[in-house]
Amino acid sequence: MGAAIILGAGDGIGGAIARWFGQGGKHVVVVRRDLEKAQNLADEIAAAGGTASAFDTDVRDPDAMSALFQTVEETVAPVDVCVYNAGANTKRPLLETTPKLFRQVWELACFGGFLAAQECARHMAPRGKATLLYTSATAGLMARAGYAAFGSAKFGLRAIA
């Protein structure tokens, strides 16, 4: 059985996706920035009858993403599903959106998705089967006022998909 790696398995959509895969019998790799929170979700999945592992990884760091996928492949199971849900839904007026904030939101919501795609291609494509799913937001189609950083990052993620 392969693993489903959920990058950004937070308290909302990402956690729900992780639970869903756990109920379906897939080994779930829960990835968050906070290892304790990731472990809590992995424990919840296990308590419901599934299997799960917890990891903390900075999805914006190419070396960390490469190490994560390599570790999962070697110690857990081959990754056959990857869900990229990491993002920073930040609302800030344009003139209050600093270049640093814009870059941080873009790195998390878009660049990390690019890194996930690379790792999926590196590990799954040679097996001839790969599933990579991205979560998005309405802002990725048409951002409202205050969502310049988040909207452009989610629009970019859609382009990667």
C-alpha positions as CSV (number, residue, x, y, z in Angstrom):
1,M,0.0,0.0,0.0
2,G,1.3,3.4,-0.9
3,A,1.1,6.6,1.2
4,A,-0.9,9.8,0.8
5,I,1.3,12.8,1.8
6,I,-0.8,15.8,2.8
7,L,1.4,19.0,2.8
8,G,-0.4,21.6,4.9
9,A,-2.6,19.2,6.9
10,G,-4.0,21.9,9.1
11,D,-7.1,22.3,11.2
12,G,-9.4,22.9,8.2
13,I,-9.4,21.4,4.7
14,G,-6.0,19.8,5.0
15,G,-7.0,17.9,8.1
16,A,-10.3,16.8,6.6
17,I,-8.4,15.5,3.5
18,A,-6.0,13.6,5.7
19,R,-8.9,12.0,7.7
20,W,-10.6,11.1,4.5
21,F,-7.6,9.3,3.1
22,G,-7.2,7.6,6.5
23,Q,-10.8,6.3,6.4
24,G,-10.1,5.0,2.9
25,G,-7.3,2.8,4.1
26,K,-4.4,4.8,2.8
27,H,-1.4,5.4,5.0
28,V,-1.5,9.2,5.6
29,V,1.7,11.3,6.0
30,V,0.6,14.4,7.9
31,V,2.9,17.3,7.2
32,R,2.7,20.6,9.1
33,R,5.1,23.2,10.3
34,D,4.3,22.2,13.9
35,L,5.2,18.6,14.7
36,E,3.0,18.4,17.8
37,K,-0.1,19.4,15.8
38,A,0.9,17.0,13.0
39,Q,1.3,14.2,15.5
40,N,-2.1,15.0,17.1
41,L,-3.8,14.6,13.7
42,A,-1.9,11.4,13.0
43,D,-3.0,10.0,16.4
44,E,-6.6,11.0,15.6
45,I,-6.4,9.1,12.3
46,A,-4.9,6.0,14.0
47,A,-7.6,6.2,16.7
48,A,-10.2,6.0,14.0
49,G,-8.7,2.9,12.6
50,G,-6.3,4.3,10.0
51,T,-2.5,4.6,9.9
52,A,-0.6,7.8,9.8
53,S,2.9,9.3,10.3
54,A,3.6,12.9,11.3
55,F,6.4,15.2,10.0
56,D,7.2,18.8,10.3
57,T,8.7,20.3,7.1
58,D,9.1,23.8,5.7
59,V,7.5,23.3,2.3
60,R,9.3,26.4,1.0
61,D,12.7,24.8,1.4
62,P,13.8,22.7,-1.6
63,D,16.3,20.7,0.5
64,A,13.6,20.0,3.2
65,M,11.1,18.9,0.7
66,S,13.5,16.6,-1.0
67,A,14.5,15.1,2.4
68,L,10.9,14.7,3.4
69,F,9.9,12.7,0.2
70,Q,13.1,10.6,0.4
71,T,12.5,9.8,4.1
72,V,8.8,8.9,3.5
73,E,9.8,6.7,0.5
74,E,12.5,4.9,2.5
75,T,10.8,4.6,5.9
76,V,7.0,4.7,5.4
77,A,5.8,3.7,1.9
78,P,6.0,4.8,-1.7
79,V,4.1,8.1,-2.1
80,D,1.3,7.5,-4.6
81,V,-0.8,10.5,-3.7
82,C,0.3,14.0,-2.8
83,V,-2.0,16.8,-1.7
84,Y,-0.6,20.4,-1.5
85,N,-2.8,22.4,0.8
86,A,-0.2,24.8,2.3
87,G,-1.1,28.5,2.0
88,A,-1.3,31.8,3.8
89,N,-4.7,33.3,3.4
90,T,-3.6,36.8,4.2
91,K,-5.8,39.9,3.8
92,R,-4.0,43.2,3.8
93,P,-4.6,46.4,1.8
94,L,-2.2,46.7,-1.1
95,L,-0.3,49.6,0.4
96,E,0.2,47.7,3.7
97,T,1.4,44.5,1.9
98,T,5.1,44.7,2.3
99,P,7.4,43.1,-0.3
100,K,8.5,40.7,2.5
101,L,4.9,39.7,3.2
102,F,4.1,39.3,-0.5
103,R,7.1,37.0,-0.9
104,Q,6.3,34.9,2.2
105,V,2.7,34.3,1.0
106,W,4.0,33.5,-2.5
107,E,6.6,31.1,-1.2
108,L,4.1,29.2,0.9
109,A,1.1,29.1,-1.5
110,C,2.9,28.9,-4.8
111,F,6.6,28.1,-4.7
112,G,6.0,25.2,-2.2
113,G,3.5,23.7,-4.7
114,F,6.2,23.9,-7.4
115,L,8.6,22.0,-5.1
116,A,5.9,19.4,-4.4
117,A,5.4,18.9,-8.1
118,Q,9.1,18.3,-8.6
119,E,9.3,15.8,-5.8
120,C,6.2,14.0,-7.2
121,A,7.8,13.8,-10.6
122,R,11.0,12.6,-9.2
123,H,9.5,9.8,-7.1
124,M,6.1,8.9,-8.6
125,A,6.6,9.4,-12.4
126,P,9.2,6.6,-12.7
127,R,6.6,4.2,-11.4
128,G,4.2,5.3,-14.2
129,K,1.5,6.5,-11.9
130,A,1.2,9.8,-10.0
131,T,-1.6,11.8,-8.4
132,L,-0.9,15.4,-7.3
133,L,-3.7,17.5,-6.1
134,Y,-3.7,21.2,-5.2
135,T,-6.3,23.0,-3.1
136,S,-7.1,26.4,-4.3
137,A,-9.3,29.4,-3.4
138,T,-11.7,31.8,-5.1
139,A,-8.9,34.3,-4.8
140,G,-6.9,32.2,-7.3
141,L,-9.6,33.1,-9.9
142,M,-10.5,36.6,-8.9
143,A,-9.1,38.1,-5.8
144,R,-11.0,40.7,-3.9
145,A,-9.6,43.8,-2.4
146,G,-6.9,43.0,0.2
147,Y,-5.9,39.7,-1.4
148,A,-3.1,40.8,-3.8
149,A,-0.5,38.5,-2.3
150,F,-2.8,35.5,-1.6
151,G,-4.7,35.8,-4.9
152,S,-1.6,36.0,-7.0
153,A,0.0,33.1,-5.2
154,K,-3.1,30.8,-5.7
155,F,-3.3,32.0,-9.3
156,G,0.3,30.9,-9.8
157,L,-0.4,27.6,-8.1
158,R,-3.3,27.0,-10.6
159,A,-0.8,27.7,-13.4
160,I,1.6,25.1,-12.0
161,A,-1.2,22.6,-11.8
